[in-house]
Amino acid sequence: MNPANRQPDRAKSQHGDSAFKWLTLAMALVIFVLIGLIGFELLRGAQVSMHKFGWRFLVSSDWDPVNDVYGALPAIFGTVVSSLIALIIAVPISVATAVYLTELAPQWLRQPLIMFIELLAAVPSVILGLWGIFVMVPFLRDPVFPFLQKYLGFLPLFKGPTYIGSSMLAGGIIVAIMIIPIITSVSREILRSVPGLQREAAYALGATRWEVTRIAVLSYAKKGLFGAVILGLGRALGETMAVTMVIGNSSQIVASLFAPANTLASVIASEFNEATGPIYPSALFELGLVLLGVTVLVNILAQLLLKTFAGPSVKPQH
Amino acid sequence: MPATPNPATAATGLNFPAGTALTARGLSVHFGRNKVLKEVSIDIAAKAVTAIIGPSGCGKSTFLRALNRMHELNPDARMEGDIRLFGDDIYARGVEPVIVRRRVGMVFQKSNPFPTMSIAENVTVGLRLNGLRDKKLLAERIEQSLQMAALWDEVKDRLNAPAISLSGGQQQRLCIARALAVQPEVLLMDEPASALDPLATQKIEDLIVHLKKDYTIVIVTHNMQQAARSSDYTAFFYLGELIEFGPTAKIFTNPSQKRTEDYVTGRFG
Protein backbone atom coordinates (compact mmCIF):
# COMPACT_ATOMS: atom_id res chain seq x y z
CA MET A 1 0.00 0.00 0.00
CA ASN A 2 1.21 3.47 -0.84
CA PRO A 3 1.83 5.31 2.45
CA ALA A 4 0.51 8.51 0.89
CA ASN A 5 -2.92 6.90 0.67
CA ARG A 6 -3.09 6.30 4.38
CA GLN A 7 -5.71 8.05 6.37
CA PRO A 8 -4.10 10.82 8.39
CA ASP A 9 -5.42 9.52 11.74
CA ARG A 10 -4.47 5.94 11.00
CA ALA A 11 -1.52 5.91 13.44
CA LYS A 12 -3.66 7.37 16.18
CA SER A 13 -6.36 4.74 15.76
CA GLN A 14 -3.70 2.05 16.13
CA HIS A 15 -2.76 3.62 19.45
CA GLY A 16 -6.41 3.38 20.36
CA ASP A 17 -6.38 -0.28 19.44
CA SER A 18 -3.49 -1.13 21.66
CA ALA A 19 -4.92 0.87 24.57
CA PHE A 20 -8.18 -0.99 24.09
CA LYS A 21 -6.36 -4.30 24.10
CA TRP A 22 -4.46 -3.54 27.33
CA LEU A 23 -7.53 -2.15 29.03
CA THR A 24 -9.63 -5.24 28.31
CA LEU A 25 -6.73 -7.48 29.31
CA ALA A 26 -6.43 -5.64 32.62
CA MET A 27 -10.14 -6.09 33.26
CA ALA A 28 -9.88 -9.78 32.48
CA LEU A 29 -6.94 -10.09 34.86
CA VAL A 30 -9.02 -8.55 37.65
CA ILE A 31 -11.04 -11.78 37.67
CA PHE A 32 -7.93 -13.89 38.19
CA VAL A 33 -6.72 -11.56 40.90
CA LEU A 34 -10.09 -11.69 42.66
CA ILE A 35 -10.20 -15.47 42.64
CA GLY A 36 -6.61 -15.60 43.86
CA LEU A 37 -7.36 -13.14 46.65
CA ILE A 38 -10.46 -15.02 47.76
CA GLY A 39 -8.51 -18.25 47.95
CA PHE A 40 -5.63 -16.55 49.72
CA GLU A 41 -7.84 -14.80 52.29
CA LEU A 42 -9.74 -18.00 53.04
CA LEU A 43 -6.46 -19.80 53.52
CA ARG A 44 -5.12 -17.04 55.75
CA GLY A 45 -8.30 -16.83 57.77
CA ALA A 46 -8.29 -20.57 58.26
CA GLN A 47 -4.67 -20.68 59.53
CA VAL A 48 -5.52 -20.70 63.24
CA SER A 49 -8.08 -23.46 62.89
CA MET A 50 -5.81 -25.49 60.62
CA HIS A 51 -2.97 -25.28 63.13
CA LYS A 52 -5.11 -26.16 66.09
CA PHE A 53 -7.14 -29.05 64.60
CA GLY A 54 -5.11 -30.27 61.62
CA TRP A 55 -6.78 -33.01 59.59
CA ARG A 56 -9.02 -33.84 62.55
CA PHE A 57 -11.09 -30.82 61.51
CA LEU A 58 -12.40 -32.76 58.52
CA VAL A 59 -13.30 -35.95 60.38
CA SER A 60 -14.38 -34.70 63.79
CA SER A 61 -18.07 -34.28 64.45
CA ASP A 62 -17.75 -31.94 67.43
CA TRP A 63 -18.97 -28.46 66.72
CA ASP A 64 -18.87 -26.84 70.13
CA PRO A 65 -18.44 -23.05 70.23
CA VAL A 66 -18.70 -23.07 74.03
CA ASN A 67 -15.53 -25.14 74.43
CA ASP A 68 -14.01 -23.80 71.20
CA VAL A 69 -13.76 -27.22 69.56
CA TYR A 70 -14.69 -27.48 65.92
CA GLY A 71 -15.09 -30.31 63.43
CA ALA A 72 -16.55 -30.04 59.94
CA LEU A 73 -17.94 -33.55 59.54
CA PRO A 74 -21.62 -32.77 60.33
CA ALA A 75 -21.57 -29.86 57.89
CA ILE A 76 -19.83 -31.95 55.21
CA PHE A 77 -22.32 -34.74 55.84
CA GLY A 78 -25.24 -32.32 55.65
CA THR A 79 -23.92 -30.76 52.45
CA VAL A 80 -23.50 -34.13 50.77
CA VAL A 81 -26.81 -35.58 51.92
CA SER A 82 -28.90 -32.48 51.15
CA SER A 83 -27.28 -32.26 47.71
CA LEU A 84 -27.99 -35.94 47.07
CA ILE A 85 -31.63 -35.48 48.09
CA ALA A 86 -31.77 -32.49 45.78
CA LEU A 87 -30.33 -34.48 42.88
CA ILE A 88 -32.64 -37.43 43.47
CA ILE A 89 -35.62 -35.09 43.28
CA ALA A 90 -34.38 -32.67 40.63
CA VAL A 91 -32.72 -34.95 38.06
CA PRO A 92 -35.79 -36.97 37.02
CA ILE A 93 -37.94 -33.84 36.91
CA SER A 94 -35.35 -31.84 34.95
CA VAL A 95 -34.42 -34.52 32.43
CA ALA A 96 -38.06 -35.48 31.86
CA THR A 97 -38.93 -31.82 31.35
CA ALA A 98 -36.07 -31.42 28.89
CA VAL A 99 -37.18 -34.53 27.00
CA TYR A 100 -40.75 -33.26 26.91
CA LEU A 101 -39.61 -29.86 25.67
CA THR A 102 -37.38 -31.18 22.88
CA GLU A 103 -39.19 -34.34 21.81
CA LEU A 104 -42.87 -34.14 22.63
CA ALA A 105 -44.25 -30.71 23.47
CA PRO A 106 -46.34 -29.00 20.79
CA GLN A 107 -44.64 -25.92 19.40
CA TRP A 108 -47.03 -23.44 21.05
CA LEU A 109 -46.33 -24.82 24.53
CA ARG A 110 -42.53 -24.80 24.31
CA GLN A 111 -41.83 -21.10 24.69
CA PRO A 112 -44.19 -20.55 27.67
CA LEU A 113 -42.72 -23.57 29.47
CA ILE A 114 -39.16 -22.44 28.86
CA MET A 115 -40.09 -19.00 30.12
CA PHE A 116 -41.53 -20.41 33.35
CA ILE A 117 -38.43 -22.47 33.97
CA GLU A 118 -36.29 -19.38 33.51
CA LEU A 119 -38.57 -17.47 35.87
CA LEU A 120 -38.05 -20.13 38.50
CA ALA A 121 -34.31 -19.58 38.15
CA ALA A 122 -34.86 -15.87 38.70
CA VAL A 123 -36.67 -16.22 42.05
CA PRO A 124 -34.33 -14.78 44.68
CA SER A 125 -33.05 -17.40 47.08
CA VAL A 126 -34.32 -15.56 50.15
CA ILE A 127 -37.86 -15.48 48.78
CA LEU A 128 -37.74 -19.19 48.17
CA GLY A 129 -36.53 -19.51 51.77
CA LEU A 130 -39.49 -17.47 53.06
CA TRP A 131 -41.85 -19.66 51.10
CA GLY A 132 -40.02 -22.63 52.56
CA ILE A 133 -40.46 -21.46 56.14
CA PHE A 134 -44.08 -20.40 55.90
CA VAL A 135 -45.55 -22.79 53.37
CA MET A 136 -43.35 -25.78 52.70
CA VAL A 137 -42.13 -26.62 56.20
CA PRO A 138 -45.65 -26.59 57.77
CA PHE A 139 -46.86 -28.70 54.87
CA LEU A 140 -44.02 -31.17 55.40
CA ARG A 141 -44.69 -31.32 59.13
CA ASP A 142 -48.24 -32.31 58.39
CA PRO A 143 -49.20 -34.26 56.29
CA VAL A 144 -46.02 -35.19 54.36
CA PHE A 145 -43.68 -36.42 57.11
CA PRO A 146 -46.30 -38.47 58.99
CA PHE A 147 -47.34 -39.98 55.66
CA LEU A 148 -43.76 -40.93 54.80
CA GLN A 149 -43.26 -42.35 58.26
CA LYS A 150 -46.40 -44.41 58.02
CA TYR A 151 -45.41 -46.11 54.77
CA LEU A 152 -41.59 -45.92 54.78
CA GLY A 153 -40.98 -45.77 58.52
CA PHE A 154 -39.21 -49.13 58.47
CA LEU A 155 -36.23 -47.29 56.91
CA PRO A 156 -33.96 -45.43 59.35
CA LEU A 157 -34.21 -42.47 56.96
CA PHE A 158 -37.83 -41.94 57.90
CA LYS A 159 -37.70 -42.70 61.61
CA GLY A 160 -37.73 -40.20 64.46
CA PRO A 161 -39.89 -37.23 65.41
CA THR A 162 -41.74 -35.61 62.52
CA TYR A 163 -42.95 -32.43 64.27
CA ILE A 164 -39.87 -30.27 63.76
CA GLY A 165 -40.33 -29.66 60.06
CA SER A 166 -37.12 -27.75 59.51
CA SER A 167 -34.94 -30.65 58.49
CA MET A 168 -32.46 -32.24 56.14
CA LEU A 169 -35.31 -33.25 53.84
CA ALA A 170 -36.70 -29.70 53.78
CA GLY A 171 -33.22 -28.42 52.86
CA GLY A 172 -32.88 -31.02 50.12
CA ILE A 173 -36.25 -30.13 48.62
CA ILE A 174 -35.46 -26.41 48.58
CA VAL A 175 -32.14 -27.08 46.87
CA ALA A 176 -33.92 -29.32 44.37
CA ILE A 177 -36.24 -26.47 43.43
CA MET A 178 -33.25 -24.20 42.99
CA ILE A 179 -31.28 -26.51 40.70
CA ILE A 180 -34.16 -27.70 38.51
CA PRO A 181 -33.87 -24.72 36.13
CA ILE A 182 -30.14 -25.09 35.47
CA ILE A 183 -30.28 -28.86 34.95
CA THR A 184 -33.35 -28.51 32.73
CA SER A 185 -31.95 -25.83 30.48
CA VAL A 186 -28.52 -27.45 30.09
CA SER A 187 -30.18 -30.82 29.41
CA ARG A 188 -32.43 -29.19 26.84
CA GLU A 189 -29.42 -27.75 25.01
CA ILE A 190 -27.77 -31.17 25.07
CA LEU A 191 -30.86 -32.94 23.71
CA ARG A 192 -31.33 -30.32 21.02
CA SER A 193 -27.84 -31.03 19.77
CA VAL A 194 -28.69 -34.67 19.02
CA PRO A 195 -28.82 -34.87 15.20
CA GLY A 196 -32.26 -35.35 13.64
CA LEU A 197 -30.82 -38.18 11.55
CA GLN A 198 -30.39 -40.22 14.72
CA ARG A 199 -34.08 -39.88 15.49
CA GLU A 200 -35.02 -40.73 11.89
CA ALA A 201 -32.88 -43.87 12.04
CA ALA A 202 -34.87 -45.08 15.03
CA TYR A 203 -38.24 -44.05 13.60
CA ALA A 204 -37.46 -45.90 10.36
CA LEU A 205 -36.98 -49.09 12.37
CA GLY A 206 -40.52 -48.77 13.64
CA ALA A 207 -39.61 -47.33 17.02
CA THR A 208 -42.27 -45.59 19.08
CA ARG A 209 -41.59 -42.11 20.42
CA TRP A 210 -40.43 -43.46 23.74
CA GLU A 211 -38.15 -45.96 22.01
CA VAL A 212 -36.75 -43.23 19.76
CA THR A 213 -36.03 -41.13 22.83
CA ARG A 214 -34.35 -44.04 24.56
CA ILE A 215 -32.20 -45.54 21.79
CA ALA A 216 -31.49 -42.50 19.64
CA VAL A 217 -31.67 -39.47 21.92
CA LEU A 218 -30.88 -40.32 25.54
CA SER A 219 -28.15 -42.83 24.82
CA TYR A 220 -26.52 -40.39 22.39
CA ALA A 221 -26.72 -37.60 24.95
CA LYS A 222 -25.73 -39.63 28.04
CA LYS A 223 -22.43 -37.96 28.68
CA GLY A 224 -23.76 -34.45 28.21
CA LEU A 225 -26.69 -35.13 30.50
CA PHE A 226 -24.28 -36.40 33.13
CA GLY A 227 -22.41 -33.11 32.77
CA ALA A 228 -25.67 -31.22 33.30
CA VAL A 229 -26.32 -33.18 36.49
CA ILE A 230 -22.82 -32.51 37.83
CA LEU A 231 -23.28 -28.83 37.06
CA GLY A 232 -26.48 -28.98 39.11
CA LEU A 233 -24.55 -30.68 41.91
CA GLY A 234 -22.05 -27.84 41.86
CA ARG A 235 -24.89 -25.40 42.44
CA ALA A 236 -26.51 -27.58 45.09
CA LEU A 237 -23.35 -27.79 47.19
CA GLY A 238 -23.08 -24.04 47.52
CA GLU A 239 -26.74 -23.06 47.90
CA THR A 240 -26.92 -21.00 51.08
CA MET A 241 -29.73 -18.64 51.92
CA ALA A 242 -32.84 -20.73 51.37
CA VAL A 243 -31.16 -23.81 52.83
CA THR A 244 -30.13 -21.95 55.96
CA MET A 245 -33.73 -20.89 56.43
CA VAL A 246 -35.26 -24.37 56.34
CA ILE A 247 -32.62 -26.93 57.31
CA GLY A 248 -32.85 -26.33 61.06
CA ASN A 249 -29.17 -25.53 61.65
CA SER A 250 -28.22 -28.26 64.01
CA SER A 251 -24.77 -29.78 63.99
CA GLN A 252 -25.44 -33.50 64.18
CA ILE A 253 -25.11 -36.61 62.11
CA VAL A 254 -28.25 -38.69 62.25
CA ALA A 255 -29.89 -41.02 59.75
CA SER A 256 -33.34 -39.46 60.01
CA LEU A 257 -34.14 -37.01 57.22
CA PHE A 258 -36.78 -35.46 59.49
CA ALA A 259 -34.07 -34.19 61.85
CA PRO A 260 -32.51 -30.74 61.58
CA ALA A 261 -29.04 -30.57 60.08
CA ASN A 262 -26.71 -28.02 58.55
CA THR A 263 -24.42 -27.59 55.55
CA LEU A 264 -21.04 -25.97 55.06
CA ALA A 265 -22.73 -22.91 53.61
CA SER A 266 -25.52 -22.73 56.19
CA VAL A 267 -23.13 -22.91 59.15
CA ILE A 268 -21.13 -19.98 57.81
CA ALA A 269 -24.26 -17.95 57.06
CA SER A 270 -25.95 -18.59 60.39
CA GLU A 271 -22.95 -18.36 62.71
CA PHE A 272 -20.53 -15.72 61.39
CA ASN A 273 -22.44 -13.06 63.29
CA GLU A 274 -21.77 -14.55 66.69
CA ALA A 275 -18.30 -15.93 65.98
CA THR A 276 -15.85 -14.32 68.40
CA GLY A 277 -12.40 -15.09 69.65
CA PRO A 278 -9.50 -16.26 67.50
CA ILE A 279 -10.61 -19.82 66.78
CA TYR A 280 -14.34 -19.71 65.98
CA PRO A 281 -14.08 -17.36 62.97
CA SER A 282 -11.08 -19.28 61.74
CA ALA A 283 -13.08 -22.52 61.82
CA LEU A 284 -15.76 -20.83 59.69
CA PHE A 285 -13.05 -19.76 57.25
CA GLU A 286 -11.86 -23.32 57.03
CA LEU A 287 -15.42 -24.50 56.30
CA GLY A 288 -15.44 -21.95 53.50
CA LEU A 289 -12.16 -23.27 52.19
CA VAL A 290 -13.54 -26.83 52.12
CA LEU A 291 -16.69 -25.65 50.35
CA LEU A 292 -14.75 -23.66 47.78
CA GLY A 293 -12.43 -26.58 47.09
CA VAL A 294 -15.27 -29.03 46.59
CA THR A 295 -17.40 -26.76 44.40
CA VAL A 296 -14.44 -25.80 42.22
CA LEU A 297 -13.58 -29.46 41.68
CA VAL A 298 -17.18 -30.41 40.90
CA ASN A 299 -17.56 -27.52 38.48
CA ILE A 300 -14.34 -28.40 36.68
CA LEU A 301 -15.59 -31.97 36.33
CA ALA A 302 -18.91 -30.70 34.92
CA GLN A 303 -17.19 -28.44 32.41
CA LEU A 304 -14.93 -31.27 31.25
CA LEU A 305 -17.91 -33.58 30.75
CA LEU A 306 -19.88 -30.96 28.86
CA LYS A 307 -16.90 -30.09 26.70
CA THR A 308 -16.19 -33.66 25.66
CA PHE A 309 -19.82 -33.84 24.65
CA ALA A 310 -19.04 -32.54 21.23
CA GLY A 311 -20.74 -35.90 20.98
CA PRO A 312 -19.67 -39.39 20.09
CA SER A 313 -20.14 -37.98 16.62
CA VAL A 314 -20.47 -40.03 13.49
CA LYS A 315 -17.37 -39.81 11.35
CA PRO A 316 -17.58 -37.46 8.40
CA GLN A 317 -17.70 -39.31 5.11
CA HIS A 318 -16.02 -38.54 1.85
CA MET B 1 -57.54 -57.58 2.41
CA PRO B 2 -58.17 -58.14 -1.32
CA ALA B 3 -56.03 -56.20 -3.77
CA THR B 4 -57.98 -53.46 -5.47
CA PRO B 5 -58.41 -53.59 -9.24
CA ASN B 6 -55.74 -51.55 -10.83
CA PRO B 7 -56.63 -49.39 -13.79
CA ALA B 8 -53.27 -47.68 -13.91
CA THR B 9 -51.34 -50.89 -14.38
CA ALA B 10 -53.17 -51.41 -17.60
CA ALA B 11 -52.54 -47.81 -18.50
CA THR B 12 -48.80 -48.13 -17.98
CA GLY B 13 -48.86 -51.45 -19.74
CA LEU B 14 -46.62 -53.02 -17.14
CA ASN B 15 -46.86 -56.59 -16.02
CA PHE B 16 -44.67 -57.24 -13.00
CA PRO B 17 -43.33 -60.81 -12.95
CA ALA B 18 -43.36 -61.05 -9.13
CA GLY B 19 -46.53 -59.04 -8.66
CA THR B 20 -47.11 -55.61 -7.16
CA ALA B 21 -45.73 -54.59 -3.77
CA LEU B 22 -47.03 -51.07 -3.45
CA THR B 23 -49.77 -49.16 -5.18
CA ALA B 24 -50.22 -45.44 -4.79
CA ARG B 25 -53.39 -43.79 -6.07
CA GLY B 26 -53.96 -40.06 -6.24
CA LEU B 27 -51.17 -39.48 -3.73
CA SER B 28 -50.71 -35.81 -2.81
CA VAL B 29 -48.57 -34.44 -0.01
CA HIS B 30 -48.72 -30.89 1.32
CA PHE B 31 -46.30 -29.20 3.67
CA GLY B 32 -48.36 -26.35 5.06
CA ARG B 33 -49.60 -24.53 1.96
CA ASN B 34 -46.97 -26.05 -0.26
CA LYS B 35 -48.15 -28.95 -2.38
CA VAL B 36 -45.00 -30.94 -3.05
CA LEU B 37 -46.56 -34.07 -4.51
CA LYS B 38 -49.49 -33.89 -6.91
CA GLU B 39 -51.90 -36.78 -7.47
CA VAL B 40 -49.28 -39.43 -8.08
CA SER B 41 -50.49 -42.87 -9.10
CA ILE B 42 -47.88 -45.57 -9.48
CA ASP B 43 -47.32 -49.28 -8.91
CA ILE B 44 -44.11 -50.59 -7.41
CA ALA B 45 -43.03 -54.04 -8.57
CA ALA B 46 -42.30 -56.69 -5.96
CA LYS B 47 -38.76 -58.14 -5.83
CA ALA B 48 -37.43 -55.56 -8.24
CA VAL B 49 -35.59 -52.26 -8.03
CA THR B 50 -37.59 -49.15 -8.82
CA ALA B 51 -35.58 -45.95 -9.23
CA ILE B 52 -37.11 -42.54 -8.61
CA ILE B 53 -35.32 -39.82 -10.54
CA GLY B 54 -35.89 -36.14 -11.08
CA PRO B 55 -34.33 -32.75 -10.37
CA SER B 56 -34.00 -31.38 -6.84
CA GLY B 57 -37.31 -30.36 -5.33
CA CYS B 58 -39.35 -32.62 -7.61
CA GLY B 59 -40.92 -34.43 -4.68
CA LYS B 60 -39.06 -37.71 -5.03
CA SER B 61 -37.87 -37.86 -1.42
CA THR B 62 -41.33 -36.87 -0.21
CA PHE B 63 -42.82 -39.66 -2.30
CA LEU B 64 -40.38 -42.12 -0.76
CA ARG B 65 -41.15 -40.95 2.75
CA ALA B 66 -44.90 -41.19 2.15
CA LEU B 67 -44.38 -44.91 1.47
CA ASN B 68 -43.49 -45.57 5.11
CA ARG B 69 -45.18 -42.53 6.62
CA MET B 70 -41.86 -40.93 7.57
CA HIS B 71 -43.13 -37.62 6.18
CA GLU B 72 -45.48 -37.48 9.18
CA LEU B 73 -42.52 -36.56 11.39
CA ASN B 74 -42.97 -33.11 9.90
CA PRO B 75 -45.98 -31.73 11.80
CA ASP B 76 -46.99 -29.58 8.80
CA ALA B 77 -47.32 -32.56 6.49
CA ARG B 78 -50.73 -33.62 5.18
CA MET B 79 -51.46 -36.32 2.64
CA GLU B 80 -54.35 -37.30 0.41
CA GLY B 81 -54.85 -40.42 -1.61
CA ASP B 82 -54.28 -44.05 -1.00
CA ILE B 83 -51.23 -46.29 -0.61
CA ARG B 84 -51.50 -50.04 -0.37
CA LEU B 85 -48.77 -52.40 0.69
CA PHE B 86 -49.55 -55.85 -0.70
CA GLY B 87 -53.20 -54.83 -0.60
CA ASP B 88 -53.18 -53.33 2.93
CA ASP B 89 -54.12 -49.69 3.20
CA ILE B 90 -51.20 -48.27 5.20
CA TYR B 91 -53.11 -45.07 5.95
CA ALA B 92 -56.27 -46.80 7.13
CA ARG B 93 -57.66 -45.68 10.49
CA GLY B 94 -56.08 -47.61 13.32
CA VAL B 95 -52.93 -48.48 11.38
CA GLU B 96 -49.96 -47.27 13.41
CA PRO B 97 -47.05 -45.73 11.50
CA VAL B 98 -44.81 -47.84 13.74
CA ILE B 99 -46.21 -51.02 12.15
CA VAL B 100 -45.91 -49.61 8.64
CA ARG B 101 -42.26 -48.73 9.22
CA ARG B 102 -41.50 -52.23 10.42
CA ARG B 103 -42.79 -53.54 7.10
CA VAL B 104 -41.19 -50.80 5.00
CA GLY B 105 -37.58 -50.14 6.04
CA MET B 106 -35.47 -47.16 5.10
CA VAL B 107 -31.86 -46.21 4.45
CA PHE B 108 -30.90 -42.56 4.44
CA GLN B 109 -28.65 -40.30 2.42
CA LYS B 110 -26.14 -39.93 5.23
CA SER B 111 -25.27 -43.02 7.18
CA ASN B 112 -26.63 -42.79 10.70
CA PRO B 113 -25.54 -45.72 12.84
CA PHE B 114 -26.18 -45.33 16.56
CA PRO B 115 -22.79 -44.16 17.80
CA THR B 116 -23.09 -45.51 21.33
CA MET B 117 -23.84 -49.02 20.07
CA SER B 118 -21.49 -51.67 18.74
CA ILE B 119 -21.70 -53.02 15.19
CA ALA B 120 -23.69 -56.03 16.39
CA GLU B 121 -26.04 -53.92 18.52
CA ASN B 122 -26.74 -51.65 15.58
CA VAL B 123 -27.83 -54.65 13.52
CA THR B 124 -30.08 -56.06 16.23
CA VAL B 125 -31.59 -52.85 17.55
CA GLY B 126 -34.78 -53.23 15.49
CA LEU B 127 -35.18 -56.85 16.54
CA ARG B 128 -34.66 -55.97 20.17
CA LEU B 129 -37.34 -53.28 19.85
CA ASN B 130 -39.64 -56.03 18.63
CA GLY B 131 -38.88 -57.98 21.79
CA LEU B 132 -36.48 -60.59 20.40
CA ARG B 133 -34.12 -61.67 23.19
CA ASP B 134 -32.92 -65.12 22.09
CA LYS B 135 -29.11 -64.82 21.92
CA LYS B 136 -28.71 -67.57 19.34
CA LEU B 137 -31.38 -66.18 17.05
CA LEU B 138 -29.91 -62.69 17.36
CA ALA B 139 -26.45 -64.01 16.47
CA GLU B 140 -27.91 -65.72 13.41
CA ARG B 141 -29.62 -62.56 12.29
CA ILE B 142 -26.45 -60.53 12.79
CA GLU B 143 -24.51 -62.79 10.46
CA GLN B 144 -27.33 -63.10 7.96
CA SER B 145 -27.99 -59.35 7.77
CA LEU B 146 -24.33 -58.42 7.56
CA GLN B 147 -23.82 -61.05 4.84
CA MET B 148 -26.69 -59.58 2.86
CA ALA B 149 -25.28 -56.11 3.29
CA ALA B 150 -21.87 -57.41 2.07
CA LEU B 151 -20.22 -56.31 5.30
CA TRP B 152 -19.78 -59.60 7.15
CA ASP B 153 -16.28 -60.41 5.96
CA GLU B 154 -15.00 -56.98 6.92
CA VAL B 155 -16.42 -56.91 10.44
CA LYS B 156 -16.91 -60.50 11.60
CA ASP B 157 -13.85 -60.29 13.88
CA ARG B 158 -14.91 -57.09 15.58
CA LEU B 159 -18.66 -57.22 15.97
CA ASN B 160 -18.38 -55.58 19.37
CA ALA B 161 -16.37 -52.62 18.13
CA PRO B 162 -18.24 -49.30 18.10
CA ALA B 163 -20.16 -48.67 14.90
CA ILE B 164 -18.41 -45.36 14.39
CA SER B 165 -15.05 -47.09 14.04
CA LEU B 166 -16.16 -48.10 10.52
CA SER B 167 -15.47 -46.12 7.36
CA GLY B 168 -18.24 -44.07 5.72
CA GLY B 169 -19.08 -46.74 3.16
CA GLN B 170 -19.04 -49.47 5.80
CA GLN B 171 -21.31 -47.38 8.03
CA GLN B 172 -23.82 -47.08 5.20
CA ARG B 173 -23.76 -50.83 4.62
CA LEU B 174 -24.21 -51.29 8.36
CA CYS B 175 -27.32 -49.11 8.12
CA ILE B 176 -28.56 -51.34 5.30
CA ALA B 177 -27.91 -54.40 7.48
CA ARG B 178 -29.77 -52.72 10.33
CA ALA B 179 -32.77 -52.12 8.06
CA LEU B 180 -32.64 -55.68 6.67
CA ALA B 181 -32.40 -57.34 10.07
CA VAL B 182 -36.07 -56.75 10.83
CA GLN B 183 -36.90 -58.42 7.49
CA PRO B 184 -39.00 -55.67 5.97
CA GLU B 185 -41.10 -56.35 2.90
CA VAL B 186 -39.89 -53.21 1.16
CA LEU B 187 -36.62 -51.31 1.48
CA LEU B 188 -36.61 -47.60 0.71
CA MET B 189 -33.28 -45.93 -0.07
CA ASP B 190 -32.93 -42.18 -0.19
CA GLU B 191 -29.82 -41.45 -2.27
CA PRO B 192 -27.92 -44.07 -0.29
CA ALA B 193 -24.60 -43.52 -2.09
CA SER B 194 -24.60 -39.79 -2.63
CA ALA B 195 -22.18 -39.17 0.25
CA LEU B 196 -19.80 -42.00 -0.68
CA ASP B 197 -16.70 -42.31 -2.83
CA PRO B 198 -16.92 -44.21 -6.16
CA LEU B 199 -15.63 -47.48 -4.74
CA ALA B 200 -18.06 -47.49 -1.83
CA THR B 201 -20.81 -46.45 -4.26
CA GLN B 202 -19.99 -49.42 -6.46
CA LYS B 203 -20.37 -51.75 -3.49
CA ILE B 204 -23.75 -50.31 -2.60
CA GLU B 205 -24.95 -50.67 -6.20
CA ASP B 206 -23.82 -54.29 -6.40
CA LEU B 207 -25.60 -54.86 -3.14
CA ILE B 208 -28.84 -53.37 -4.44
CA VAL B 209 -28.84 -55.65 -7.47
CA HIS B 210 -28.15 -58.58 -5.21
CA LEU B 211 -30.87 -57.70 -2.71
CA LYS B 212 -33.73 -57.57 -5.20
CA LYS B 213 -33.86 -61.36 -5.23
CA ASP B 214 -35.48 -61.14 -1.82
CA TYR B 215 -36.62 -57.57 -1.42
CA THR B 216 -38.66 -54.91 -3.07
CA ILE B 217 -36.42 -51.87 -3.35
CA VAL B 218 -37.32 -48.27 -4.09
CA ILE B 219 -34.34 -46.02 -4.52
CA VAL B 220 -34.23 -42.26 -4.95
CA THR B 221 -31.17 -41.16 -6.83
CA HIS B 222 -29.65 -38.10 -8.39
CA ASN B 223 -27.26 -40.22 -10.33
CA MET B 224 -28.59 -41.16 -13.75
CA GLN B 225 -25.97 -43.88 -14.32
CA GLN B 226 -26.86 -45.40 -10.99
CA ALA B 227 -30.52 -45.58 -11.92
CA ALA B 228 -29.68 -47.05 -15.33
CA ARG B 229 -27.27 -49.62 -13.89
CA SER B 230 -29.13 -50.90 -10.91
CA SER B 231 -32.88 -50.50 -11.45
CA ASP B 232 -35.53 -52.47 -13.32
CA TYR B 233 -38.12 -49.72 -13.42
CA THR B 234 -37.69 -45.98 -13.37
CA ALA B 235 -40.11 -43.23 -12.46
CA PHE B 236 -39.36 -39.65 -13.48
CA PHE B 237 -40.78 -36.95 -11.22
CA TYR B 238 -40.88 -33.28 -12.06
CA LEU B 239 -42.36 -30.46 -9.96
CA GLY B 240 -44.29 -32.88 -7.81
CA GLU B 241 -45.81 -34.83 -10.68
CA LEU B 242 -45.05 -38.27 -11.98
CA ILE B 243 -44.15 -37.56 -15.59
CA GLU B 244 -43.26 -41.01 -16.79
CA PHE B 245 -42.90 -44.50 -15.41
CA GLY B 246 -41.70 -47.63 -17.17
CA PRO B 247 -38.97 -50.22 -17.53
CA THR B 248 -35.61 -48.57 -16.98
CA ALA B 249 -34.34 -49.49 -20.45
CA LYS B 250 -37.30 -47.75 -22.05
CA ILE B 251 -37.05 -44.62 -19.88
CA PHE B 252 -33.38 -44.20 -20.72
CA THR B 253 -33.43 -45.16 -24.42
CA ASN B 254 -36.89 -44.41 -25.68
CA PRO B 255 -38.90 -42.20 -23.31
CA SER B 256 -42.31 -41.16 -24.52
CA GLN B 257 -42.24 -37.75 -22.82
CA LYS B 258 -40.09 -34.90 -24.07
CA ARG B 259 -39.27 -33.78 -20.49
CA THR B 260 -38.09 -37.25 -19.53
CA GLU B 261 -35.82 -37.34 -22.54
CA ASP B 262 -34.43 -33.89 -21.74
CA TYR B 263 -33.71 -34.92 -18.18
CA VAL B 264 -32.12 -38.31 -18.80
CA THR B 265 -29.94 -36.93 -21.55
CA GLY B 266 -28.78 -34.21 -19.21
CA ARG B 267 -30.35 -31.24 -20.96
CA PHE B 268 -31.73 -29.97 -17.68
CA GLY B 269 -31.76 -30.90 -14.05
Contacts between the chains, C-beta under 8 A, distances in Angstrom:
chain1	res1	chain2	res2	distance
A	107	B	75	7.4
A	195	B	112	7.5
A	197	B	108	6.4
A	197	B	110	6.0
A	197	B	112	4.2
A	198	B	112	6.0
A	198	B	114	7.0
A	199	B	73	7.8
A	200	B	70	7.0
A	200	B	73	7.1
A	200	B	108	6.4
A	200	B	112	7.0
A	201	B	108	7.1
A	201	B	112	4.3
A	201	B	113	7.6
A	201	B	114	6.9
A	201	B	175	7.2
A	201	B	178	7.8
A	202	B	114	7.9
A	202	B	125	7.9
A	203	B	70	6.6
A	203	B	73	6.3
A	203	B	101	6.6
A	204	B	68	7.0
A	204	B	70	6.4
A	204	B	101	5.8
A	204	B	105	6.5
A	204	B	106	3.9
A	204	B	108	7.5
A	204	B	179	7.1
A	205	B	101	6.9
A	205	B	102	7.5
A	205	B	105	7.4
A	205	B	125	6.5
A	205	B	126	4.0
A	205	B	129	6.3
A	205	B	178	7.1
A	205	B	179	7.4
A	205	B	182	6.5
A	206	B	98	5.0
A	206	B	99	6.9
A	206	B	100	7.9
A	206	B	101	4.2
A	206	B	102	3.5
A	206	B	126	6.8
A	206	B	129	6.8
A	206	B	130	7.7
A	206	B	182	7.1
A	207	B	98	7.2
A	207	B	129	5.6
A	208	B	98	5.6
A	211	B	129	5.6
A	215	B	114	6.5
A	215	B	125	6.1
A	215	B	129	7.5
A	216	B	114	6.6
A	219	B	114	7.1
A	219	B	116	4.7
A	219	B	117	7.6
A	220	B	114	7.3
A	220	B	115	6.5
A	220	B	116	6.2
A	222	B	116	6.9
A	311	B	115	7.5
A	312	B	115	4.2
A	312	B	116	6.0
A	312	B	162	7.8
A	312	B	164	6.6
A	313	B	115	6.9
A	313	B	164	7.7
A	314	B	110	8.0
A	314	B	111	7.0
A	314	B	112	6.7
A	314	B	113	6.8
A	314	B	115	5.7
A	314	B	164	5.7
A	314	B	171	7.1
A	315	B	164	5.7
A	315	B	166	7.9
A	315	B	167	7.6
A	315	B	168	6.5
A	315	B	171	7.2
A	316	B	168	7.6
A	317	B	110	7.3
A	317	B	111	6.7
A	317	B	167	7.8
A	317	B	168	2.8
A	317	B	169	7.6
A	317	B	171	7.2
A	317	B	172	7.8
A	317	B	195	5.0
A	317	B	196	6.5
A	318	B	168	6.5
A	318	B	197	6.1
